[in-house]
């Protein structure tokens, strides 16, 4: 699927009130505008190319952007299951710096759900054009998501 087709599908799947979101909002000109799609029954995935306007140290993606990408992927993993939640706790590990220009794959998935708490995991890996095991793990996060009623459920 092309990037344009991914973005169009993601826009159709997203809640209407997140169009200005810093990470995924298509109407946020200063944001990342990352399109998230489903990845299996419990996950989300997206592609992002590290851009110079998101640089931290010279030539490297700012760690806060990497963190935001994982946090957003966690939210989409919950959303694609028809749930609504916010990150209550997150333990993040940055394994390797991400150079500007590198294309990465962001994935997140829920592991378990008990009442109003979901546990989940997110990863950022270097994109490999051919499907292959061993994509370089660049960052990872283990999270606890607090599930709430969505605005649509009230």
Beta strands, then each sheet from edge to edge (+ up, - down):
strand 1: 37-38
strand 2: 43-49
strand 3: 84-94
strand 4: 103-114
strand 5: 117-126
strand 6: 137-148
sheet 1: 1+ 2- 4+ 5- 6+ 3-
end
